[in-house]
Amino acid sequence: MFSQLLARFAKQPSVEPGSVLFRSGLDMGSLAFLEFIMTLEEETGLDIDVDVLDVSIETAGHLFDRIAAGAKPAA
């Protein structure tokens, strides 16, 4: 579900773990990124701390790992 949802917001047919999120990769804008995070929260029932999503995240795989490590069930 993560990859399909990310692909939808990045306007790409598919996303792989090594896909670069910004710039020369998926070229995902900051607004699309935030909309993706909010939709992911709604569809999974997770509370994702956006403060842990910093510039060190470069690929879809990094993003997935960071979210999986820090997400909590929504209250």
DRENKEVO-851769 format. One record per residue (C-alpha): x, y, z negated; residue number from 0. Coordinates in steps of 0.05 Angstrom, whole numbers. Layout:
N
<pt><xx>X</xx><yy>Y</yy><zz>Z</zz><drenlo>NUM</drenlo></pt>
...
//
This chain:
75
<pt><xx>0</xx><yy>0</yy><zz>0</zz><drenlo>0</drenlo></pt>
<pt><xx>57</xx><yy>48</yy><zz>-17</zz><drenlo>1</drenlo></pt>
<pt><xx>89</xx><yy>44</yy><zz>52</zz><drenlo>2</drenlo></pt>
<pt><xx>23</xx><yy>50</yy><zz>90</zz><drenlo>3</drenlo></pt>
<pt><xx>2</xx><yy>111</yy><zz>49</zz><drenlo>4</drenlo></pt>
<pt><xx>70</xx><yy>143</yy><zz>58</zz><drenlo>5</drenlo></pt>
<pt><xx>67</xx><yy>131</yy><zz>133</zz><drenlo>6</drenlo></pt>
<pt><xx>-1</xx><yy>164</yy><zz>136</zz><drenlo>7</drenlo></pt>
<pt><xx>23</xx><yy>228</yy><zz>101</zz><drenlo>8</drenlo></pt>
<pt><xx>89</xx><yy>228</yy><zz>140</zz><drenlo>9</drenlo></pt>
<pt><xx>48</xx><yy>220</yy><zz>205</zz><drenlo>10</drenlo></pt>
<pt><xx>90</xx><yy>160</yy><zz>225</zz><drenlo>11</drenlo></pt>
<pt><xx>68</xx><yy>91</yy><zz>251</zz><drenlo>12</drenlo></pt>
<pt><xx>108</xx><yy>57</yy><zz>196</zz><drenlo>13</drenlo></pt>
<pt><xx>158</xx><yy>70</yy><zz>140</zz><drenlo>14</drenlo></pt>
<pt><xx>215</xx><yy>25</yy><zz>118</zz><drenlo>15</drenlo></pt>
<pt><xx>251</xx><yy>26</yy><zz>51</zz><drenlo>16</drenlo></pt>
<pt><xx>311</xx><yy>59</yy><zz>84</zz><drenlo>17</drenlo></pt>
<pt><xx>270</xx><yy>113</yy><zz>119</zz><drenlo>18</drenlo></pt>
<pt><xx>298</xx><yy>182</yy><zz>101</zz><drenlo>19</drenlo></pt>
<pt><xx>241</xx><yy>224</yy><zz>73</zz><drenlo>20</drenlo></pt>
<pt><xx>261</xx><yy>294</yy><zz>93</zz><drenlo>21</drenlo></pt>
<pt><xx>300</xx><yy>330</yy><zz>147</zz><drenlo>22</drenlo></pt>
<pt><xx>323</xx><yy>284</yy><zz>203</zz><drenlo>23</drenlo></pt>
<pt><xx>283</xx><yy>225</yy><zz>177</zz><drenlo>24</drenlo></pt>
<pt><xx>208</xx><yy>227</yy><zz>168</zz><drenlo>25</drenlo></pt>
<pt><xx>212</xx><yy>303</yy><zz>164</zz><drenlo>26</drenlo></pt>
<pt><xx>159</xx><yy>303</yy><zz>110</zz><drenlo>27</drenlo></pt>
<pt><xx>141</xx><yy>372</yy><zz>85</zz><drenlo>28</drenlo></pt>
<pt><xx>134</xx><yy>389</yy><zz>12</zz><drenlo>29</drenlo></pt>
<pt><xx>59</xx><yy>398</yy><zz>16</zz><drenlo>30</drenlo></pt>
<pt><xx>50</xx><yy>330</yy><zz>49</zz><drenlo>31</drenlo></pt>
<pt><xx>95</xx><yy>300</yy><zz>-4</zz><drenlo>32</drenlo></pt>
<pt><xx>53</xx><yy>328</yy><zz>-61</zz><drenlo>33</drenlo></pt>
<pt><xx>-11</xx><yy>306</yy><zz>-27</zz><drenlo>34</drenlo></pt>
<pt><xx>19</xx><yy>236</yy><zz>-20</zz><drenlo>35</drenlo></pt>
<pt><xx>36</xx><yy>234</yy><zz>-94</zz><drenlo>36</drenlo></pt>
<pt><xx>-33</xx><yy>258</yy><zz>-115</zz><drenlo>37</drenlo></pt>
<pt><xx>-67</xx><yy>207</yy><zz>-70</zz><drenlo>38</drenlo></pt>
<pt><xx>-22</xx><yy>152</yy><zz>-95</zz><drenlo>39</drenlo></pt>
<pt><xx>-42</xx><yy>170</yy><zz>-166</zz><drenlo>40</drenlo></pt>
<pt><xx>-116</xx><yy>169</yy><zz>-148</zz><drenlo>41</drenlo></pt>
<pt><xx>-113</xx><yy>103</yy><zz>-111</zz><drenlo>42</drenlo></pt>
<pt><xx>-70</xx><yy>65</yy><zz>-161</zz><drenlo>43</drenlo></pt>
<pt><xx>-94</xx><yy>96</yy><zz>-226</zz><drenlo>44</drenlo></pt>
<pt><xx>-22</xx><yy>115</yy><zz>-244</zz><drenlo>45</drenlo></pt>
<pt><xx>3</xx><yy>179</yy><zz>-275</zz><drenlo>46</drenlo></pt>
<pt><xx>66</xx><yy>198</yy><zz>-237</zz><drenlo>47</drenlo></pt>
<pt><xx>112</xx><yy>248</yy><zz>-271</zz><drenlo>48</drenlo></pt>
<pt><xx>133</xx><yy>294</yy><zz>-214</zz><drenlo>49</drenlo></pt>
<pt><xx>190</xx><yy>320</yy><zz>-257</zz><drenlo>50</drenlo></pt>
<pt><xx>228</xx><yy>255</yy><zz>-245</zz><drenlo>51</drenlo></pt>
<pt><xx>221</xx><yy>263</yy><zz>-169</zz><drenlo>52</drenlo></pt>
<pt><xx>282</xx><yy>306</yy><zz>-155</zz><drenlo>53</drenlo></pt>
<pt><xx>327</xx><yy>320</yy><zz>-95</zz><drenlo>54</drenlo></pt>
<pt><xx>368</xx><yy>258</yy><zz>-109</zz><drenlo>55</drenlo></pt>
<pt><xx>312</xx><yy>217</yy><zz>-77</zz><drenlo>56</drenlo></pt>
<pt><xx>330</xx><yy>209</yy><zz>-3</zz><drenlo>57</drenlo></pt>
<pt><xx>294</xx><yy>148</yy><zz>22</zz><drenlo>58</drenlo></pt>
<pt><xx>226</xx><yy>115</yy><zz>16</zz><drenlo>59</drenlo></pt>
<pt><xx>259</xx><yy>59</yy><zz>-24</zz><drenlo>60</drenlo></pt>
<pt><xx>289</xx><yy>109</yy><zz>-74</zz><drenlo>61</drenlo></pt>
<pt><xx>221</xx><yy>141</yy><zz>-82</zz><drenlo>62</drenlo></pt>
<pt><xx>187</xx><yy>75</yy><zz>-94</zz><drenlo>63</drenlo></pt>
<pt><xx>239</xx><yy>55</yy><zz>-146</zz><drenlo>64</drenlo></pt>
<pt><xx>235</xx><yy>121</yy><zz>-182</zz><drenlo>65</drenlo></pt>
<pt><xx>159</xx><yy>120</yy><zz>-184</zz><drenlo>66</drenlo></pt>
<pt><xx>158</xx><yy>47</yy><zz>-207</zz><drenlo>67</drenlo></pt>
<pt><xx>206</xx><yy>63</yy><zz>-263</zz><drenlo>68</drenlo></pt>
<pt><xx>170</xx><yy>124</yy><zz>-289</zz><drenlo>69</drenlo></pt>
<pt><xx>96</xx><yy>116</yy><zz>-273</zz><drenlo>70</drenlo></pt>
<pt><xx>46</xx><yy>102</yy><zz>-329</zz><drenlo>71</drenlo></pt>
<pt><xx>-27</xx><yy>82</yy><zz>-327</zz><drenlo>72</drenlo></pt>
<pt><xx>-70</xx><yy>144</yy><zz>-326</zz><drenlo>73</drenlo></pt>
<pt><xx>-102</xx><yy>162</yy><zz>-392</zz><drenlo>74</drenlo></pt>
//
